[in-house]
């Protein structure tokens, strides 16, 4: 007699994009969740007899894939959505910084972060990076919502915080993060042009002492590169190399302005890159040479940047834009394949933050972060290639179900535990100060 197998969730009947090493696509497949973990992945004929599930989701005509990872963002900048438009990066930053220093407080950042998490969960994002002011508020919100957050103390010369105070606060924050389940600690600096060599040397010490990932903005536009050249007689990439900050535990955001030598340097050191195509386009920074980076074996993931420069938090849209840009700008349709695009939105982000053993693909034993997309729609019919439909035909409104850590966060497109209306009302009230 077969012994009963008890699981919390059984998802069956859908097409599973595993994004595992073999990129298995399982048609009419099934996934089981037990606690916070994927406990089984099966084809329809392999589902064990005696399997009993607390919740059964019938996924016929739908696609199941890993939760999307937003590898670079400034989450509470949802507060500035549509506020700073049609400006080049440096002018854009000056205007944003003015209001950040005069208007932002704990309450505002908390509200903006809640709005960002609502938007991302509804868009199929289950894990995101954050670099922003009042960052503890965002961490607390992520922990409250059960949303995976990649964050840590941001080091910068902006503002009036003294050097010793800044790094003392960083130590305090990193110690506190040990008590949180959903926030993964990192160390981050705003950029090479807003920090000092002393700051960056101390960042490297923190990185080594705590064994954590380091991330920063780098070579986002030509003006930044020229500014750093004038200050240090080196480009941002070479300056970071001089600080001994290029290696397998460093993730650089943007990297739009790179020459061939710098691409080789990133490849040789194992440095990761996060591509933010729509923000780069909107601010007129340019098109990052992603195809050249991929050719050299650089791990490239995807990010939205902040909603003030994008103006949404939509990884599916970013992936489509990224693929089209590389094909069109290089006049080569073979570049940035659907497989590579799917990896950029999932497993590559996990690798960049050294979380690939738990996140980024659907495999037995990994955390149960997954999404279900409804392909029973005219714009997704027929399905000759599920990955191609995902990248080129689907949109955020097709996300139907979201699990994070085994917990159902979105069901039939509706948030299960978060008061979306109240969050939007709070942000509207705060945004009235932005005049």
Backbone torsions as a table, in degrees:
resi	resn	phi	psi	omega
1	UNK	NA	131.6	-178.5
2	UNK	-71.3	134.5	176.8
3	UNK	-79.8	140.7	179.0
4	UNK	-65.7	140.8	175.2
5	UNK	-113.0	116.2	-177.1
6	UNK	-98.8	127.4	176.2
7	UNK	-130.9	162.8	180.0
8	UNK	-82.3	-38.3	-175.4
9	UNK	-138.2	138.3	171.4
10	UNK	-124.8	120.2	174.4
11	UNK	-108.8	121.1	-175.0
12	UNK	-138.9	152.8	174.1
13	UNK	97.7	-11.4	-176.4
14	UNK	-92.7	176.9	172.3
15	UNK	-94.6	126.1	-175.5
16	UNK	-104.3	119.4	170.6
17	UNK	-95.7	100.2	-172.2
18	UNK	-73.2	-33.5	-171.9
19	UNK	54.9	30.2	173.4
20	UNK	-80.1	-174.6	-175.1
21	UNK	-61.6	-29.7	178.9
22	UNK	-92.7	-1.8	-176.9
23	UNK	51.6	46.6	-179.7
24	UNK	-63.8	136.4	171.5
25	UNK	-116.0	117.1	-175.9
26	UNK	-108.6	110.2	178.1
27	UNK	-82.7	142.8	-177.9
28	UNK	51.9	48.4	-175.5
29	UNK	-96.1	-176.5	179.4
30	UNK	-147.4	145.5	176.0
31	UNK	-130.9	137.9	173.4
32	UNK	-114.5	145.4	177.8
33	UNK	-121.6	129.8	174.6
34	UNK	-126.6	116.4	-174.9
35	UNK	64.8	-124.1	-179.1
36	UNK	-101.4	14.1	-167.8
37	UNK	-126.7	145.5	169.6
38	UNK	-72.7	114.7	-174.8
39	UNK	-98.5	-11.2	177.9
40	UNK	-171.0	147.1	173.2
41	UNK	-132.7	126.2	-171.3
42	UNK	-137.8	154.9	161.2
43	UNK	-80.9	167.0	-173.2
44	UNK	-59.0	-34.4	-178.3
45	UNK	-80.8	-5.0	-175.8
46	UNK	-102.2	-4.8	-177.7
47	UNK	-60.4	123.9	-175.3
48	UNK	-61.2	142.6	172.5
49	UNK	-68.4	146.6	179.3
50	UNK	83.6	8.2	179.2
51	UNK	-74.4	125.7	178.4
52	UNK	-123.1	129.9	-175.7
53	UNK	-122.2	140.6	175.9
54	UNK	-68.8	-30.7	177.6
55	UNK	-136.6	132.8	176.6
56	UNK	-118.7	126.9	177.5
57	UNK	-114.3	119.8	178.2
58	UNK	-87.5	117.9	-170.6
59	UNK	-113.8	27.9	178.1
60	UNK	-57.7	132.4	179.5
61	UNK	75.7	10.9	-178.3
62	UNK	-120.8	165.1	-178.6
63	UNK	-121.0	131.5	179.0
64	UNK	-107.7	130.1	-179.4
65	UNK	-146.4	168.2	178.6
66	UNK	-62.4	150.9	172.7
67	UNK	-57.5	142.0	-178.7
68	UNK	-75.9	148.9	-178.3
69	UNK	-117.5	120.9	178.1
70	UNK	-95.0	100.4	-167.7
71	UNK	-84.3	-4.4	175.4
72	UNK	-155.1	121.1	178.1
73	UNK	-161.9	168.9	173.5
74	UNK	-129.5	90.6	-159.2
75	UNK	-64.4	-45.6	-176.4
76	UNK	-72.1	-1.0	174.0
77	UNK	-70.5	0.1	166.8
78	UNK	-54.7	-28.0	179.0
79	UNK	-61.9	-25.7	-175.9
80	UNK	-104.4	14.5	-179.1
81	UNK	-58.7	121.7	178.8
82	UNK	76.6	7.3	-174.9
83	UNK	-90.1	-31.8	-177.4
84	UNK	-123.9	104.2	-171.6
85	UNK	-125.3	150.2	170.1
86	UNK	59.5	41.4	177.6
87	UNK	-127.2	148.6	173.3
88	UNK	-70.5	163.3	-170.1
89	UNK	-52.6	-50.1	-174.3
90	UNK	-64.2	-42.0	176.4
91	UNK	-67.7	-38.1	177.6
92	UNK	-59.7	-47.5	-179.8
93	UNK	-61.9	-43.6	-178.9
94	UNK	-59.4	-41.0	-179.9
95	UNK	-70.4	-42.0	179.1
96	UNK	-64.6	-47.3	-178.8
97	UNK	-58.5	-38.3	178.9
98	UNK	-54.4	-46.8	-177.3
99	UNK	-80.3	-31.5	177.0
100	UNK	-61.3	-42.4	-178.1
101	UNK	-75.1	-25.4	-174.7
102	UNK	-99.2	-25.8	-171.8
103	UNK	-113.9	-36.5	-172.6
104	UNK	-68.2	138.1	171.2
105	UNK	-145.3	-177.6	-177.8
106	UNK	-55.8	-44.7	-176.8
107	UNK	-62.7	-43.5	-178.3
108	UNK	-65.6	-46.2	-179.0
109	UNK	-65.0	-38.1	178.2
110	UNK	-61.1	-44.9	179.9
111	UNK	-66.5	-44.4	179.4
112	UNK	-63.2	-36.5	179.1
113	UNK	-69.9	-39.5	176.5
114	UNK	-60.3	-43.4	178.7
115	UNK	-61.6	-41.0	179.3
116	UNK	-62.5	-42.6	-179.6
117	UNK	-66.8	-39.0	175.6
118	UNK	-58.3	-49.4	-178.8
119	UNK	-60.9	-44.3	-176.1
120	UNK	-68.8	-43.5	179.2
121	UNK	-59.5	-43.5	179.7
122	UNK	-66.7	-21.1	179.0
123	UNK	-95.9	6.9	176.1
124	UNK	86.8	11.8	179.0
125	UNK	-92.2	126.2	-176.8
126	UNK	-113.0	-6.2	-178.2
127	UNK	-152.0	135.7	-177.7
128	UNK	-148.1	151.1	172.1
129	UNK	-86.7	152.5	173.3
130	UNK	-143.1	134.5	170.9
131	UNK	-133.5	109.8	-177.7
132	UNK	-164.7	173.2	177.1
133	UNK	-72.4	159.0	178.7
134	UNK	50.2	41.9	-169.7
135	UNK	-63.3	-23.7	179.3
136	UNK	-62.5	-31.5	179.2
137	UNK	-63.6	-43.3	179.2
138	UNK	-65.4	-38.9	177.7
139	UNK	-61.8	-43.9	179.7
140	UNK	-63.8	-39.7	178.9
141	UNK	-64.6	-44.0	178.6
142	UNK	-59.8	-42.9	179.1
143	UNK	-64.6	-41.5	178.9
144	UNK	-63.4	-41.6	-177.6
145	UNK	-81.7	-18.3	-172.9
146	UNK	74.6	40.7	-178.6
147	UNK	-111.7	135.3	-177.8
148	UNK	-76.0	127.8	-176.6
149	UNK	-127.3	136.3	176.5
150	UNK	-108.8	105.3	-172.4
151	UNK	-156.8	168.0	179.0
152	UNK	-179.1	179.8	-177.2
153	UNK	-63.7	128.0	177.2
154	UNK	-89.2	127.5	-179.5
155	UNK	-97.7	127.9	-177.1
156	UNK	-159.4	153.7	173.4
157	UNK	-88.1	-2.7	175.7
158	UNK	-71.5	149.5	-178.6
159	UNK	83.5	-169.0	-173.1
160	UNK	-120.0	16.8	-179.3
161	UNK	-74.2	131.1	-179.8
162	UNK	-70.2	153.9	-176.7
163	UNK	-55.2	-54.5	-176.3
164	UNK	-62.2	-39.5	179.1
165	UNK	-64.4	-40.3	-178.7
166	UNK	-61.7	-45.9	-176.8
167	UNK	-79.6	-25.9	172.1
168	UNK	-65.9	-41.7	176.3
169	UNK	-64.3	-36.8	178.3
170	UNK	-61.6	-43.6	178.6
171	UNK	-62.9	-42.6	179.8
172	UNK	-61.7	-43.1	-179.6
173	UNK	-64.6	-46.0	-178.1
174	UNK	-64.1	-33.9	176.1
175	UNK	-67.4	-42.0	179.6
176	UNK	-63.8	-36.2	-176.8
177	UNK	-64.2	-20.1	176.2
178	UNK	-61.0	-23.1	-176.8
179	UNK	-89.9	-5.7	-175.9
180	UNK	-100.0	145.3	-177.6
181	UNK	-89.2	-36.2	-169.4
182	UNK	-104.4	-3.1	-179.3
183	UNK	-106.8	121.3	-179.1
184	UNK	-97.9	120.7	-173.2
185	UNK	-73.1	137.5	172.4
186	UNK	-138.0	169.6	170.8
187	UNK	-117.7	137.8	-175.4
188	UNK	-143.2	148.4	175.3
189	UNK	-124.0	146.3	-177.3
190	UNK	-61.6	-50.9	-176.8
191	UNK	-173.8	172.8	176.2
192	UNK	-74.8	-23.0	-177.6
193	UNK	-90.9	-7.0	176.3
194	UNK	-116.0	13.6	176.7
195	UNK	-128.8	168.2	176.6
196	UNK	-107.5	161.4	174.9
197	UNK	-55.7	-37.8	179.2
198	UNK	-61.6	-41.8	178.0
199	UNK	-61.6	-46.0	-175.0
200	UNK	-70.7	-33.5	174.8
201	UNK	-65.3	-37.2	178.1
202	UNK	-71.0	-35.9	174.1
203	UNK	-58.3	-44.0	179.0
204	UNK	-61.6	-40.3	178.0
205	UNK	-62.0	-42.7	177.6
206	UNK	-62.8	-45.2	-179.1
207	UNK	-56.3	-44.5	-178.9
208	UNK	-74.5	-40.9	-178.0
209	UNK	-64.5	-43.1	-175.9
210	UNK	-93.4	-11.3	180.0
211	UNK	64.1	42.0	-175.2
212	UNK	-117.8	163.2	178.9
213	UNK	-73.2	145.0	175.4
214	UNK	-113.3	138.0	175.7
215	UNK	-139.3	150.1	179.7
216	UNK	-158.6	162.6	170.8
217	UNK	-77.3	143.9	179.3
218	UNK	-152.5	129.5	173.2
219	UNK	51.4	50.2	-177.2
220	UNK	-74.9	-35.3	175.8
221	UNK	-150.5	174.5	-175.3
222	UNK	-64.6	-38.1	-179.3
223	UNK	-62.1	-39.1	177.1
224	UNK	-62.0	-46.2	-179.2
225	UNK	-60.7	-43.6	-180.0
226	UNK	-66.4	-37.0	177.7
227	UNK	-62.7	-46.2	-178.8
228	UNK	-69.0	-37.4	175.0
229	UNK	-59.4	-41.2	179.3
230	UNK	-67.7	-38.3	-178.8
231	UNK	-73.7	-42.6	-167.8
232	UNK	-125.4	-1.1	-177.1
233	UNK	59.1	26.7	175.3
234	UNK	-143.5	154.3	173.3
235	UNK	-74.0	164.4	177.4
236	UNK	-55.3	-39.2	-178.3
237	UNK	-66.5	-45.7	179.6
238	UNK	-69.8	-32.2	176.4
239	UNK	-65.4	-43.4	176.5
240	UNK	-61.7	-37.1	176.9
241	UNK	-64.0	-38.8	179.0
242	UNK	-66.3	-25.9	175.7
243	UNK	-83.6	-0.1	-176.8
244	UNK	61.0	41.9	-177.3
245	UNK	-113.4	13.1	175.2
246	UNK	-106.0	113.2	177.2
247	UNK	-167.8	-170.4	-173.6
248	UNK	-68.7	-11.0	178.7
249	UNK	-111.9	26.2	175.5
250	UNK	-121.0	136.6	177.9
251	UNK	-124.6	121.6	-178.8
252	UNK	-104.3	129.9	179.3
253	UNK	-89.6	135.2	172.7
254	UNK	88.5	-79.6	-179.4
255	UNK	51.0	50.7	-179.5
256	UNK	-79.2	-42.4	-175.6
257	UNK	-102.6	90.1	179.3
258	UNK	-128.7	144.5	170.5
259	UNK	-100.4	176.1	-175.5
260	UNK	-61.2	-38.3	-179.6
261	UNK	-63.9	-39.2	179.7
262	UNK	-69.3	-37.1	175.9
263	UNK	-62.6	-42.5	176.3
264	UNK	-60.4	-40.3	-179.5
265	UNK	-64.5	-43.2	177.6
266	UNK	-63.2	-40.1	179.4
267	UNK	-65.9	-45.1	-177.6
268	UNK	-63.8	-35.0	-176.8
269	UNK	-88.7	-8.2	-179.4
270	UNK	76.6	15.9	-179.7
271	UNK	-68.1	140.3	179.6
272	UNK	-93.4	156.4	178.9
273	UNK	-129.9	137.2	172.8
274	UNK	-111.2	123.6	-175.5
275	UNK	-93.6	129.7	178.8
276	UNK	-123.7	72.5	-167.8
277	UNK	-62.0	-42.8	-173.6
278	UNK	-72.0	-37.9	174.7
279	UNK	-64.4	-43.3	178.4
280	UNK	-60.1	-39.2	178.7
281	UNK	-69.9	-44.4	-173.7
282	UNK	-65.9	-36.8	179.9
283	UNK	-88.7	-0.8	177.1
284	UNK	74.0	26.3	-178.2
285	UNK	-75.3	-30.7	-179.8
286	UNK	126.1	-167.4	-178.7
287	UNK	-117.1	118.3	-179.4
288	UNK	-66.8	144.7	-178.9
289	UNK	-79.6	63.8	-174.2
290	UNK	-65.1	-41.3	-179.2
291	UNK	-59.2	-40.5	178.7
292	UNK	-66.4	-37.3	178.2
293	UNK	-65.6	-45.5	179.7
294	UNK	-62.2	-38.0	179.1
295	UNK	-61.3	-33.0	179.9
296	UNK	-86.8	0.3	176.4
297	UNK	88.2	12.5	177.9
298	UNK	-72.0	135.8	176.2
299	UNK	-76.8	113.6	-179.0
300	UNK	-113.4	126.4	175.4
301	UNK	-115.1	-170.6	-171.6
302	UNK	-129.4	147.1	177.0
303	UNK	-144.4	161.6	178.9
304	UNK	-93.8	-19.3	-164.2
305	UNK	63.9	-167.6	-178.5
306	UNK	-81.7	157.7	-179.4
307	UNK	-69.6	-9.4	176.6
308	UNK	-77.2	-19.6	-176.8
309	UNK	-121.3	17.2	-171.4
310	UNK	-121.0	-62.9	18.1
311	UNK	-119.4	28.8	177.8
312	UNK	-134.2	177.6	-179.3
313	UNK	-117.3	77.2	-168.6
314	UNK	-131.4	96.8	-177.9
315	UNK	-69.1	-36.6	178.2
316	UNK	-59.4	-42.1	177.0
317	UNK	-64.4	-39.7	178.7
318	UNK	-62.0	-40.7	-178.1
319	UNK	-65.1	-41.8	178.3
320	UNK	-63.7	-45.8	179.2
321	UNK	-61.2	-44.6	-178.9
322	UNK	-58.4	-47.3	-177.8
323	UNK	-65.2	-44.8	-178.7
324	UNK	-64.7	-38.6	-179.6
325	UNK	-61.8	-45.4	-177.1
326	UNK	-68.9	-38.7	178.1
327	UNK	-66.4	-46.3	-175.4
328	UNK	-73.2	-45.6	-176.3
329	UNK	-68.5	-27.6	178.5
330	UNK	-98.8	-0.7	-178.7
331	UNK	51.8	45.1	-177.5
332	UNK	-147.0	105.1	-177.3
333	UNK	-70.7	-8.3	-179.3
334	UNK	-82.5	-9.2	-176.9
335	UNK	-83.2	152.3	-178.5
336	UNK	43.2	77.6	-177.0
337	UNK	-69.1	168.1	177.0
338	UNK	-61.2	-37.0	177.2
339	UNK	-60.9	-46.6	179.8
340	UNK	-65.1	-39.6	179.2
341	UNK	-63.1	-44.6	178.7
342	UNK	-61.3	-40.1	177.6
343	UNK	-64.3	-39.4	-179.9
344	UNK	-60.0	-33.7	-177.9
345	UNK	-88.0	-3.3	-175.1
346	UNK	-134.8	-91.3	-170.7
347	UNK	-66.0	-31.3	-178.9
348	UNK	-67.8	-35.6	175.4
349	UNK	-65.1	-40.0	177.1
350	UNK	-62.8	-41.4	178.8
351	UNK	-63.8	-40.3	-177.5
352	UNK	-61.0	-32.0	179.6
353	UNK	-103.9	12.4	176.3
354	UNK	59.6	42.2	179.6
355	UNK	-119.0	15.2	-173.0
356	UNK	-67.4	-17.0	176.9
357	UNK	-74.2	-17.6	-178.1
358	UNK	-119.5	-25.6	-172.1
359	UNK	-130.2	168.4	167.9
360	UNK	96.9	-12.7	177.3
361	UNK	-151.7	162.3	177.8
362	UNK	-96.7	102.8	-179.3
363	UNK	-144.4	146.5	178.8
364	UNK	-57.2	131.0	178.9
365	UNK	97.4	-15.6	177.2
366	UNK	-82.9	165.1	179.1
367	UNK	-63.5	145.2	-176.9
368	UNK	-84.7	70.7	171.9
369	UNK	-108.2	106.5	-177.1
370	UNK	-152.2	160.2	179.4
371	UNK	-131.1	153.4	175.9
372	UNK	-120.0	127.3	179.5
373	UNK	-112.9	136.6	-177.8
374	UNK	-85.5	109.9	178.8
375	UNK	-95.6	6.7	177.3
376	UNK	-83.1	59.0	-176.7
377	UNK	-140.3	152.6	-177.3
378	UNK	-55.3	-42.0	-175.9
379	UNK	-75.8	-2.5	178.4
380	UNK	-120.2	20.5	-178.8
381	UNK	-120.9	134.9	-4.2
382	UNK	-81.8	178.2	-179.0
383	UNK	-115.5	80.4	174.6
384	UNK	-74.7	-35.1	-176.1
385	UNK	-140.8	101.1	-175.2
386	UNK	-57.2	-39.0	-179.0
387	UNK	-66.8	-38.7	178.6
388	UNK	-66.3	-42.0	175.7
389	UNK	-60.5	-40.0	-179.5
390	UNK	-61.7	-49.7	-173.9
391	UNK	-74.7	-41.4	-169.3
392	UNK	-105.2	-17.3	-174.8
393	UNK	-119.6	-25.4	-175.2
394	UNK	-83.6	167.7	175.9
395	UNK	-145.1	173.5	-176.2
396	UNK	-60.7	-28.2	-179.8
397	UNK	-70.9	-10.6	178.5
398	UNK	-85.5	-8.1	177.1
399	UNK	-72.6	123.3	-173.6
400	UNK	-111.4	-39.2	-174.3
401	UNK	-136.3	139.0	178.6
402	UNK	-136.0	127.7	170.8
403	UNK	-113.3	136.2	170.7
404	UNK	-128.5	120.8	-179.9
405	UNK	59.0	33.0	179.1
406	UNK	82.5	-2.1	-178.7
407	UNK	-99.8	133.1	179.0
408	UNK	-74.5	112.6	-178.4
409	UNK	-101.2	-29.2	-179.5
410	UNK	-136.6	127.6	-179.2
411	UNK	-130.9	122.1	-176.9
412	UNK	52.3	38.7	177.5
413	UNK	79.0	3.5	-177.9
414	UNK	-114.8	134.7	176.6
415	UNK	-63.8	140.6	-173.3
416	UNK	-89.8	-30.8	-174.1
417	UNK	-131.7	-8.9	-173.5
418	UNK	-100.1	134.5	179.9
419	UNK	-84.4	88.9	-175.7
420	UNK	-62.6	-41.9	-176.7
421	UNK	-64.4	-42.1	-179.8
422	UNK	-65.9	-39.0	179.1
423	UNK	-63.3	-44.5	178.9
424	UNK	-64.0	-38.4	178.1
425	UNK	-63.3	-41.0	179.1
426	UNK	-62.5	-43.1	-179.1
427	UNK	-67.5	-40.4	177.7
428	UNK	-58.7	-41.6	-179.6
429	UNK	-64.7	-43.6	-179.4
430	UNK	-67.4	-37.9	-175.6
431	UNK	-66.7	-15.5	178.0
432	UNK	-65.0	-19.2	178.8
433	UNK	-76.1	-15.6	-174.6
434	UNK	-88.6	87.7	-178.6
435	UNK	-129.1	NA	NA
